[in-house]
């Protein structure tokens, strides 16, 4: 009754109709995945060749555990009420 090509076309149409709302999201996810894979492959190739970049250092403030650090300007200290 149905050949393989007719069945494939019917399946594509059904998937397109049912999953029309999800298709843009799936395409976006596939694009992000491809970008990540490409970046990782490039990093592995650079590392293998010995031309990898040095880790980037980001300057920041060290805050001791327990919240005993200073409060930034404009922020409320821990334990202060919400109303003035």
C-alpha positions in Angstrom: 0.0 0.0 0.0 2.6 2.6 1.1 6.1 2.6 -0.2 9.1 3.7 1.9 9.3 7.1 0.3 5.6 7.8 1.0 5.9 6.7 4.5 9.0 8.9 5.0 7.2 12.0 3.6 4.1 11.3 5.8 6.4 10.9 8.9 8.1 14.3 8.1 4.8 16.0 7.7 3.4 14.6 11.0 6.5 15.6 12.9 6.4 19.1 11.4 2.7 19.6 12.3 2.9 18.1 15.8 6.3 19.6 16.7 6.1 23.0 15.1 6.4 24.8 18.4 9.5 22.9 19.4 11.4 23.1 16.1 12.9 26.6 16.7 14.0 25.5 20.2 15.5 22.3 18.8 17.4 24.2 16.1 18.7 26.7 18.6 19.9 23.9 20.8 21.6 22.2 17.9 23.4 25.4 16.9 24.7 25.9 20.5 25.8 22.3 20.6 27.6 22.6 17.3 29.3 25.9 18.4 30.5 24.2 21.7 31.8 21.2 19.9 33.7 23.4 17.4 35.2 25.4 20.2 36.3 22.3 22.1 37.8 20.7 19.0 39.7 23.9 18.4 40.9 24.0 22.0 42.0 20.4 21.8 43.9 21.1 18.6 45.6 24.1 20.1 46.5 22.2 23.2 47.9 19.3 21.1 50.0 21.8 19.1 51.2 23.5 22.3 49.8 26.9 21.4 47.1 27.0 24.1 46.4 30.3 25.7 47.2 30.8 29.4 44.3 30.8 31.9 42.7 34.2 32.3 42.9 35.7 35.8 39.9 37.7 37.0 40.5 40.1 39.9 38.0 39.9 42.6 37.4 40.4 46.3 37.9 37.6 48.8 35.1 37.3 51.2 35.6 35.1 54.3 33.0 32.4 55.0 30.3 33.3 57.5 29.4 36.7 56.0 32.0 38.6 58.1 33.1 40.6 55.1 32.3 44.2 54.5 29.0 45.2 53.0 29.2 46.9 49.5 27.9 50.4 49.2 24.1 50.5 48.7 23.6 47.0 50.1 22.0 46.1 53.4 23.9 44.1 55.9 22.7 40.6 56.8 20.0 40.6 59.5 18.7 44.2 59.0 15.0 44.6 58.6 13.3 45.3 55.2 11.7 48.6 56.4 13.7 51.7 57.7 
